[in-house]
């Protein structure tokens, strides 16, 4: 089984979250959100490296407050760039040669489950490119700035992309090497792979793998985490995990 490097993207500006604290530092069940996301990957047998991409302005704070814990868990911090794609590119540059696959996950999705990661990584090993996504179930409206409905759109065949997104390493590196050829900025990593003409396989997920965007999402994420069955984590525990056992 090919080993996988994991890039946790935590370098966003948290513009929509508001408040004095960035959302990656918001507490979920007593621990910062970004650690919740990191913990889902660090003890997996198929993971050979975990990279945490952080904003330059957060580097000193995270090093001072969480550096020892991240070091104990074997997590390497990487400084991100001005855009998400720049941050992922910086993460890719730090991937070790042993990694055959790369999983890219948003730190703002702390509720991803081991079962979700298992399924998307298994599919990527078969197809070289796979993403988690949830089918849209509600009625979809298109509206302009005035918020007047312009049209109702069929939800048939529409999916909301999630993370992690898992790719063969050489494929995602090629996609990022050529990102300057495309107009605009990609909204996810799969978009760059799609533009290469390579098929990207959807692995069905659900909306429990939510992306925390607004403060109100914290309560929902907290509820999802608390209502999932818990087992003692395998492998070495960091200071935050030890406090729970």
Backbone bond lengths (Angstrom), bond angles and torsions (degrees), N, CA, C in turn:
res aa  C-N    CA-C-N  psi(-1)  N-CA   C-N-CA  omega(-1)  CA-C   N-CA-C  phi
1 X - - - 1.467 - - 1.519 108.99 -
2 X 1.338 116.92 124.01 1.452 121.23 -179.45 1.518 112.11 -64.93
3 X 1.311 116.42 135.66 1.452 121.33 -179.78 1.537 110.91 -73.85
4 X 1.319 115.15 155.96 1.463 121.44 -172.48 1.528 110.10 -127.35
5 X 1.327 115.90 130.91 1.466 121.30 168.66 1.520 108.13 -91.32
6 X 1.315 116.30 145.18 1.461 121.42 -179.05 1.526 109.10 -118.66
7 X 1.325 115.33 128.10 1.463 121.79 175.99 1.530 107.76 -109.75
8 X 1.339 115.94 112.14 1.461 121.41 176.70 1.527 107.60 -95.11
9 X 1.317 116.89 116.26 1.468 121.28 -175.09 1.527 109.17 -92.09
10 X 1.345 115.14 113.54 1.464 121.27 -177.14 1.519 110.68 -133.85
11 X 1.325 116.70 34.21 1.467 120.74 -173.29 1.519 113.43 -107.88
12 X 1.327 117.57 12.92 1.457 120.60 -177.49 1.520 113.15 -70.98
13 X 1.323 115.73 166.28 1.467 122.07 -178.27 1.525 112.93 -87.47
14 X 1.339 117.74 -13.17 1.473 122.75 -179.28 1.522 112.06 58.00
15 X 1.333 116.72 35.97 1.465 121.20 -176.16 1.529 111.92 -60.24
16 X 1.344 116.14 -43.92 1.463 119.53 -176.92 1.523 112.55 -77.67
17 X 1.321 117.44 -17.27 1.466 120.78 -178.19 1.518 111.13 -74.79
18 X 1.336 116.65 -37.50 1.456 120.41 179.04 1.526 112.36 74.07
19 X 1.312 115.89 -177.73 1.457 120.89 178.84 1.520 112.84 81.27
20 X 1.336 115.99 176.70 1.456 121.55 -178.20 1.521 112.40 -82.51
21 X 1.326 117.30 -23.63 1.452 122.13 -175.40 1.519 111.01 -105.29
22 X 1.323 117.33 136.16 1.460 120.26 176.56 1.535 109.97 -65.72
23 X 1.319 115.34 150.24 1.455 118.00 -173.84 1.524 112.94 -65.22
24 X 1.341 118.77 -28.21 1.469 119.25 -179.70 1.522 111.80 -65.30
25 X 1.351 117.08 -17.90 1.459 121.93 179.05 1.523 112.82 -97.42
26 X 1.332 116.14 -5.59 1.463 119.81 178.81 1.523 109.24 -62.14
27 X 1.336 116.56 141.71 1.453 121.25 -174.45 1.536 111.57 -83.68
28 X 1.335 115.00 135.24 1.459 122.94 171.46 1.525 106.79 -126.03
29 X 1.330 115.78 114.01 1.461 120.99 -178.76 1.529 110.96 52.92
30 X 1.339 114.95 38.48 1.453 120.07 173.73 1.515 116.27 90.20
31 X 1.329 118.21 -2.56 1.459 120.29 -178.52 1.517 110.19 -128.23
32 X 1.336 118.15 148.78 1.467 119.99 179.26 1.523 111.60 -60.27
33 X 1.315 115.69 145.81 1.454 121.44 -177.03 1.529 112.83 -54.80
34 X 1.345 116.89 -42.34 1.456 117.92 -176.09 1.527 111.70 -64.70
35 X 1.350 117.76 -32.13 1.462 119.74 176.94 1.520 111.13 -68.67
36 X 1.322 116.55 -35.29 1.465 120.52 176.04 1.530 110.41 -57.76
37 X 1.328 116.19 -42.01 1.464 120.02 179.73 1.525 110.84 -70.17
38 X 1.327 116.66 -43.82 1.473 120.81 179.35 1.522 111.04 -58.43
39 X 1.323 117.01 -42.21 1.468 121.73 -175.48 1.526 113.57 -60.66
40 X 1.316 117.01 -23.41 1.467 119.62 -179.10 1.527 112.48 -71.62
41 X 1.316 117.44 -13.58 1.470 120.31 -173.75 1.525 114.80 -118.27
42 X 1.317 118.84 -24.96 1.464 119.88 -165.34 1.524 114.52 -65.76
43 X 1.316 118.69 -27.65 1.458 120.23 -176.74 1.528 113.78 -107.05
44 X 1.309 117.03 13.81 1.460 119.96 178.05 1.542 109.94 -76.38
45 X 1.306 116.43 138.74 1.463 120.69 -178.47 1.518 112.66 -67.66
46 X 1.338 117.43 -24.54 1.462 119.92 -177.93 1.531 112.62 -88.33
47 X 1.322 117.94 -2.08 1.474 121.93 -178.90 1.523 110.02 -98.77
48 X 1.323 115.47 124.32 1.466 120.46 179.24 1.523 112.77 -104.82
49 X 1.328 117.50 -10.04 1.465 120.38 -178.32 1.529 109.18 -161.54
50 X 1.333 116.44 139.38 1.456 121.60 175.20 1.521 108.80 -125.31
51 X 1.323 116.37 122.02 1.461 123.26 -179.18 1.519 109.16 -113.62
52 X 1.321 116.74 133.09 1.464 122.11 176.97 1.523 107.84 -112.03
53 X 1.336 116.18 111.65 1.464 121.10 -178.17 1.519 108.81 -91.74
54 X 1.329 116.24 119.02 1.456 121.92 -174.79 1.525 110.65 -122.41
55 X 1.318 115.63 157.62 1.472 121.01 178.71 1.528 109.52 -70.95
56 X 1.324 117.34 146.86 1.473 119.94 179.40 1.519 113.09 -54.12
57 X 1.332 117.13 -38.86 1.460 120.50 -177.19 1.529 113.34 -71.29
58 X 1.349 116.32 -15.37 1.471 120.60 179.66 1.519 112.77 -96.99
59 X 1.321 117.30 -9.24 1.464 121.13 -170.14 1.525 112.93 -58.88
60 X 1.324 116.69 -46.71 1.470 119.77 -176.31 1.522 110.91 -66.73
61 X 1.334 116.36 -43.18 1.468 120.61 -179.53 1.528 110.99 -62.80
62 X 1.333 117.22 -46.14 1.460 120.27 -178.40 1.525 110.83 -67.43
63 X 1.311 116.78 -38.38 1.473 119.66 177.54 1.519 110.85 -62.50
64 X 1.330 116.02 -44.76 1.462 121.08 -176.62 1.522 111.94 -68.65
65 X 1.333 116.71 -42.86 1.465 119.95 -172.56 1.529 113.25 -91.51
66 X 1.341 116.94 -31.84 1.467 119.13 -173.42 1.528 113.56 -124.47
67 X 1.334 117.13 0.17 1.459 120.23 -174.34 1.515 113.72 -57.16
68 X 1.328 117.68 -44.40 1.462 120.77 -178.71 1.522 111.16 -63.29
69 X 1.328 115.99 -42.60 1.462 120.46 -179.89 1.526 111.44 -66.29
70 X 1.331 117.00 -42.67 1.458 120.73 178.71 1.528 110.44 -64.56
71 X 1.335 116.05 -40.71 1.455 119.45 178.02 1.509 112.04 -62.80
72 X 1.318 117.15 -40.96 1.456 121.72 178.61 1.522 111.51 -62.38
73 X 1.331 115.42 -35.69 1.469 119.93 179.83 1.527 112.48 -84.12
74 X 1.329 116.88 -3.40 1.463 119.96 178.81 1.507 113.64 77.49
75 X 1.322 117.49 24.92 1.461 122.16 -178.50 1.531 109.13 -94.14
76 X 1.327 116.32 128.90 1.465 121.06 -179.75 1.526 109.95 -101.00
77 X 1.336 118.32 121.38 1.467 120.43 175.17 1.534 110.82 -73.94
78 X 1.325 115.56 143.72 1.463 123.20 176.29 1.522 106.99 -131.93
79 X 1.322 117.16 138.12 1.470 120.41 179.09 1.521 109.60 -80.58
80 X 1.324 115.73 129.92 1.456 121.18 -178.71 1.517 112.74 -85.66
81 X 1.322 114.76 -177.46 1.463 121.90 -178.81 1.514 111.66 -115.65
82 X 1.333 117.69 -173.33 1.467 121.53 -176.56 1.524 114.12 -67.74
83 X 1.337 117.42 -29.27 1.459 122.17 179.55 1.526 109.53 -117.96
84 X 1.333 115.70 159.42 1.465 118.87 -179.39 1.521 111.41 -58.02
85 X 1.340 117.08 -42.80 1.461 119.36 -178.55 1.527 111.38 -64.09
86 X 1.348 117.39 -31.69 1.463 120.38 175.24 1.523 110.57 -66.36
87 X 1.321 116.29 -39.58 1.463 120.68 179.44 1.520 111.09 -65.20
88 X 1.327 116.48 -43.67 1.467 119.57 178.36 1.525 110.12 -64.08
89 X 1.330 117.26 -40.95 1.467 120.80 178.31 1.525 110.68 -59.77
90 X 1.324 117.57 -39.95 1.462 120.71 177.16 1.526 111.04 -64.98
91 X 1.325 115.68 -37.91 1.454 119.57 176.18 1.523 111.98 -64.56
92 X 1.327 116.39 -43.70 1.465 120.60 179.29 1.526 111.33 -60.66
93 X 1.322 116.59 -36.15 1.464 120.68 -179.65 1.528 111.85 -65.65
94 X 1.328 116.95 -20.78 1.466 121.31 -177.79 1.530 113.19 -98.80
95 X 1.333 118.14 -0.28 1.469 121.23 -178.49 1.531 109.80 -68.10
96 X 1.318 116.68 136.30 1.459 121.83 -177.86 1.535 110.58 -78.36
97 X 1.328 117.56 155.97 1.472 121.22 -176.83 1.527 113.85 -60.58
98 X 1.325 118.16 -25.60 1.468 120.66 -177.26 1.515 113.81 -67.43
99 X 1.319 117.06 -18.39 1.468 120.58 -175.92 1.523 110.76 -79.34
100 X 1.328 115.72 123.51 1.465 121.49 176.31 1.522 111.27 -93.71
101 X 1.336 115.47 -26.75 1.461 121.67 179.20 1.527 108.99 -126.81
102 X 1.337 115.25 158.49 1.454 121.39 177.78 1.526 108.78 -130.15
103 X 1.323 115.94 127.40 1.459 121.79 173.25 1.523 108.10 -105.57
104 X 1.320 116.82 131.81 1.463 122.17 179.70 1.530 107.62 -116.48
105 X 1.329 115.05 123.35 1.471 119.95 -173.87 1.516 110.18 -134.53
106 X 1.331 116.22 138.58 1.452 121.73 177.59 1.530 109.69 -80.25
107 X 1.326 116.14 129.45 1.462 120.39 177.14 1.524 111.33 -59.22
108 X 1.335 116.86 -23.48 1.460 121.55 -178.87 1.528 113.03 -80.68
109 X 1.351 117.31 9.09 1.472 121.27 172.90 1.532 108.16 -115.89
110 X 1.330 117.54 72.32 1.465 120.87 -175.34 1.522 114.36 -78.83
111 X 1.324 117.89 -5.98 1.465 120.88 -175.33 1.525 113.10 -98.64
112 X 1.331 117.76 6.64 1.459 119.19 178.02 1.526 109.03 -59.75
113 X 1.328 116.10 142.06 1.468 120.18 -177.08 1.525 110.88 -102.92
114 X 1.331 115.51 162.06 1.457 120.28 176.47 1.529 110.94 -61.65
115 X 1.316 116.36 -36.40 1.468 120.11 179.89 1.522 110.93 -64.30
116 X 1.324 117.67 -39.30 1.462 121.16 176.74 1.525 110.68 -63.58
117 X 1.323 116.20 -45.44 1.462 120.23 179.39 1.519 110.76 -63.22
118 X 1.323 116.68 -41.63 1.470 120.94 178.20 1.529 111.18 -56.62
119 X 1.326 115.92 -47.31 1.461 119.48 -173.53 1.520 112.32 -71.00
120 X 1.353 117.45 -41.99 1.464 118.20 -177.82 1.519 111.29 -72.36
121 X 1.326 118.29 -34.96 1.469 119.64 178.56 1.525 110.94 -71.02
122 X 1.338 117.29 -35.95 1.463 120.15 176.88 1.528 111.00 -64.65
123 X 1.322 116.86 -40.32 1.467 120.41 179.16 1.522 110.69 -67.06
124 X 1.318 117.56 -39.43 1.466 120.71 179.36 1.528 111.29 -63.59
125 X 1.313 116.92 -32.89 1.464 119.84 178.62 1.531 111.31 -69.05
126 X 1.327 116.32 -20.36 1.469 120.30 177.10 1.523 112.23 -92.35
127 X 1.319 117.07 -36.07 1.464 120.88 -170.97 1.530 114.22 -114.13
128 X 1.331 117.56 -10.54 1.471 125.31 -178.80 1.524 114.60 77.71
129 X 1.333 118.00 -9.22 1.471 119.91 178.93 1.523 108.97 -156.37
130 X 1.337 116.72 115.82 1.463 120.33 -178.60 1.525 109.59 -146.13
131 X 1.328 115.32 145.91 1.464 121.00 179.37 1.521 109.89 -134.16
132 X 1.329 115.25 151.11 1.456 119.91 167.86 1.524 108.46 -79.54
133 X 1.324 115.97 141.70 1.466 120.30 176.55 1.526 108.57 -156.98
134 X 1.314 115.32 151.21 1.464 121.54 179.61 1.523 109.45 -115.75
135 X 1.345 117.29 134.30 1.467 119.25 178.67 1.532 110.99 -68.38
136 X 1.327 116.49 138.15 1.459 120.26 176.96 1.525 109.58 -71.61
137 X 1.316 116.61 133.97 1.466 120.61 -174.36 1.524 113.34 -116.16
138 X 1.316 117.90 -19.32 1.456 120.18 -178.47 1.518 112.03 -88.62
139 X 1.322 115.83 176.90 1.455 121.45 174.49 1.529 108.29 -78.67
140 X 1.331 116.51 130.56 1.462 121.68 -173.82 1.524 109.62 -102.97
141 X 1.329 116.48 125.31 1.453 123.24 178.09 1.526 109.68 -114.56
142 X 1.321 116.53 142.06 1.458 121.29 171.26 1.522 108.06 -105.69
143 X 1.350 116.17 132.00 1.465 121.00 -179.25 1.521 109.23 -141.09
144 X 1.320 116.52 154.08 1.452 121.85 176.93 1.518 111.36 -91.26
145 X 1.318 115.39 -162.93 1.464 120.60 -177.57 1.528 112.28 -63.45
146 X 1.312 116.86 -26.66 1.462 119.97 -179.08 1.530 112.42 -77.19
147 X 1.338 116.67 -8.06 1.469 124.00 -178.00 1.526 112.97 64.42
148 X 1.327 116.58 22.01 1.457 121.27 170.01 1.521 107.82 -89.41
149 X 1.331 116.48 133.65 1.464 120.46 -176.77 1.524 110.41 -64.32
150 X 1.335 116.17 124.96 1.458 121.68 175.54 1.520 111.35 -88.81
151 X 1.345 115.77 -39.41 1.463 119.08 -179.79 1.518 109.75 -164.79
152 X 1.312 114.86 159.70 1.453 122.33 172.61 1.524 107.90 -101.96
153 X 1.318 116.10 128.69 1.463 121.64 -173.56 1.518 109.98 -106.40
154 X 1.300 116.71 136.52 1.457 120.31 176.03 1.525 109.54 -63.89
155 X 1.340 116.38 133.21 1.465 120.20 178.50 1.530 112.15 -85.84
156 X 1.337 116.93 -2.53 1.456 120.18 -178.35 1.530 110.21 -60.65
157 X 1.307 116.12 125.75 1.458 121.49 178.34 1.516 114.69 79.48
158 X 1.350 118.26 5.00 1.460 120.97 -179.69 1.531 110.86 -97.33
159 X 1.322 115.44 133.93 1.460 122.33 -177.99 1.521 109.31 -131.77
160 X 1.321 117.37 146.50 1.463 121.73 172.49 1.524 108.76 -96.18
161 X 1.315 115.83 116.04 1.463 120.68 -179.15 1.522 110.48 -68.70
162 X 1.332 115.33 143.33 1.452 122.25 178.39 1.531 109.09 -128.76
163 X 1.304 116.09 -173.84 1.461 121.78 171.25 1.530 107.81 -129.23
164 X 1.336 118.31 157.79 1.459 126.16 9.60 1.523 113.59 -74.63
165 X 1.338 113.19 152.64 1.450 122.47 169.92 1.527 105.88 -114.43
166 X 1.327 116.37 129.76 1.467 120.97 -170.19 1.523 109.94 -120.89
167 X 1.337 115.47 133.43 1.461 120.97 -174.98 1.527 110.71 -138.80
168 X 1.331 114.69 151.93 1.463 118.85 167.05 1.526 107.19 -59.97
169 X 1.289 116.01 137.09 1.465 119.67 -171.88 1.529 112.87 -57.19
170 X 1.336 117.34 -48.21 1.461 118.59 -176.87 1.527 111.91 -64.88
171 X 1.334 117.16 -28.12 1.459 121.06 179.27 1.527 111.15 -70.25
172 X 1.335 117.54 -48.52 1.464 119.18 -178.53 1.524 110.44 -70.66
173 X 1.327 118.15 -31.42 1.464 119.77 175.96 1.524 110.69 -66.29
174 X 1.322 117.20 -40.39 1.459 120.43 176.81 1.522 110.83 -64.13
175 X 1.329 116.42 -41.68 1.464 120.63 -179.84 1.522 111.07 -61.69
176 X 1.313 116.61 -42.34 1.469 119.63 179.76 1.518 112.42 -74.25
177 X 1.321 117.15 -32.11 1.465 119.91 177.70 1.522 110.94 -63.77
178 X 1.335 117.15 -27.14 1.461 121.41 -176.81 1.532 113.01 -105.05
179 X 1.335 117.28 11.20 1.463 118.24 -175.10 1.520 112.34 -64.38
180 X 1.333 117.98 -24.53 1.449 120.80 178.52 1.512 113.82 -69.26
181 X 1.338 117.62 -14.22 1.460 121.19 179.61 1.522 112.49 -78.39
182 X 1.319 116.48 -15.48 1.455 120.41 -173.71 1.519 111.12 -103.56
183 X 1.320 116.08 147.38 1.454 120.87 178.58 1.524 110.23 -78.57
184 X 1.333 115.18 145.59 1.451 119.68 177.76 1.519 112.49 77.22
185 X 1.329 114.66 -179.41 1.463 121.54 179.06 1.520 109.35 -111.32
186 X 1.323 117.27 136.04 1.468 119.75 179.53 1.521 110.70 -68.29
187 X 1.320 116.69 145.42 1.460 120.49 176.89 1.522 111.93 -93.32
188 X 1.317 117.26 -12.79 1.463 120.80 168.56 1.527 108.58 -152.17
189 X 1.321 115.85 171.83 1.465 120.88 -174.53 1.525 111.70 -73.08
190 X 1.317 116.83 -33.66 1.460 120.39 -179.61 1.520 111.95 -61.21
191 X 1.323 116.77 -29.35 1.467 120.09 -178.93 1.524 111.07 -60.43
192 X 1.325 117.34 -38.29 1.465 120.55 178.31 1.518 111.52 -68.16
193 X 1.334 115.98 -37.77 1.468 119.59 177.78 1.524 110.06 -68.37
194 X 1.323 116.69 -39.92 1.467 120.67 176.94 1.520 110.68 -58.57
195 X 1.319 116.92 -40.03 1.455 121.06 -177.79 1.527 112.09 -68.01
196 X 1.314 116.81 -19.63 1.469 119.95 173.49 1.526 111.58 -75.64
197 X 1.327 115.57 -13.48 1.457 119.84 -176.48 1.511 113.18 92.85
198 X 1.340 116.97 5.91 1.465 120.09 179.76 1.525 109.35 -88.64
199 X 1.340 118.71 133.44 1.467 120.45 179.40 1.524 111.38 -67.09
200 X 1.328 115.09 143.01 1.463 122.18 176.53 1.527 107.62 -116.80
201 X 1.315 115.96 122.72 1.461 121.22 -175.76 1.528 110.79 -88.37
202 X 1.328 116.93 132.17 1.457 122.04 175.37 1.524 109.55 -86.38
203 X 1.318 115.72 134.21 1.465 123.28 170.94 1.527 106.41 -112.51
204 X 1.311 117.06 117.17 1.463 120.01 -172.66 1.518 112.19 -64.80
205 X 1.318 114.04 130.57 1.459 122.34 177.50 1.521 107.66 -121.54
206 X 1.312 116.58 -161.32 1.463 120.36 174.62 1.522 108.65 -144.12
207 X 1.317 116.33 177.61 1.458 119.63 -172.34 1.524 113.44 -82.87
208 X 1.350 117.23 5.99 1.467 117.84 169.80 1.524 110.26 -70.06
209 X 1.331 117.15 -20.58 1.463 121.35 175.16 1.524 108.67 -86.14
210 X 1.323 115.14 58.04 1.456 119.87 -172.64 1.526 111.57 -76.97
211 X 1.325 114.41 155.33 1.459 121.09 173.09 1.521 108.23 -99.43
212 X 1.322 116.40 119.94 1.462 120.54 179.10 1.520 108.15 -71.94
213 X 1.324 115.44 119.58 1.465 121.45 -178.17 1.520 111.60 -121.46
214 X 1.328 116.49 -44.59 1.460 122.44 -178.65 1.524 109.74 -114.93
215 X 1.349 118.45 159.06 1.460 120.64 -179.94 1.522 114.16 -53.76
216 X 1.335 116.87 -33.61 1.457 119.89 179.77 1.515 113.89 -64.21
217 X 1.339 116.80 -20.77 1.461 120.34 179.40 1.524 112.38 -71.09
218 X 1.328 116.86 -20.04 1.464 120.34 -178.36 1.527 110.71 -62.18
219 X 1.325 117.02 -44.43 1.461 120.50 -179.52 1.523 111.06 -63.04
220 X 1.328 116.74 -38.64 1.457 120.48 178.81 1.534 110.56 -66.85
221 X 1.332 116.55 -44.54 1.465 120.28 178.14 1.524 110.55 -61.77
222 X 1.323 116.28 -40.75 1.462 120.96 178.92 1.524 110.66 -59.99
223 X 1.321 116.19 -42.28 1.462 121.00 -179.53 1.527 111.06 -65.51
224 X 1.330 117.00 -42.58 1.467 120.85 179.07 1.517 110.36 -61.03
225 X 1.338 116.85 -46.71 1.463 120.92 -178.33 1.519 111.33 -63.50
226 X 1.329 117.40 -43.82 1.463 120.73 -176.63 1.513 112.96 -68.56
227 X 1.328 117.10 -26.84 1.454 120.36 -176.68 1.523 113.55 -94.15
228 X 1.333 117.34 2.24 1.460 120.20 174.72 1.516 109.48 -88.29
229 X 1.355 117.27 143.16 1.472 118.76 175.50 1.518 109.99 -60.10
230 X 1.340 115.98 139.87 1.458 120.89 -178.81 1.520 110.01 -115.24
231 X 1.326 114.67 138.95 1.456 121.23 172.11 1.509 108.10 -126.99
232 X 1.310 117.05 156.32 1.457 119.70 179.01 1.516 109.47 -62.61
233 X 1.342 118.78 128.40 1.457 121.06 -179.82 1.523 111.85 -58.86
234 X 1.323 116.21 145.99 1.458 121.54 176.52 1.516 109.72 -87.07
235 X 1.320 116.22 154.20 1.457 120.41 175.66 1.513 111.56 81.25
236 X 1.341 117.79 -169.59 1.458 122.35 -176.51 1.519 111.95 -68.68
237 X 1.323 115.10 142.23 1.447 120.72 178.39 1.516 110.09 -104.92
238 X 1.332 115.98 142.07 1.448 120.53 173.85 1.517 110.39 -84.23
239 X 1.320 116.38 178.83 1.473 120.69 -177.08 1.518 111.48 -60.80
240 X 1.348 116.90 -36.87 1.468 119.80 -179.13 1.532 110.28 -67.96
241 X 1.360 116.52 -40.22 1.452 120.16 -179.20 1.508 111.23 -71.21
242 X 1.348 117.89 -39.60 1.451 121.28 -179.27 1.529 110.89 -58.60
243 X 1.332 115.65 -34.70 1.461 119.75 -178.07 1.515 112.36 -65.69
244 X 1.331 116.34 -19.06 1.464 120.84 -178.02 1.527 112.12 -89.87
245 X 1.346 118.47 -8.27 1.473 120.48 -173.51 1.528 110.94 -124.39
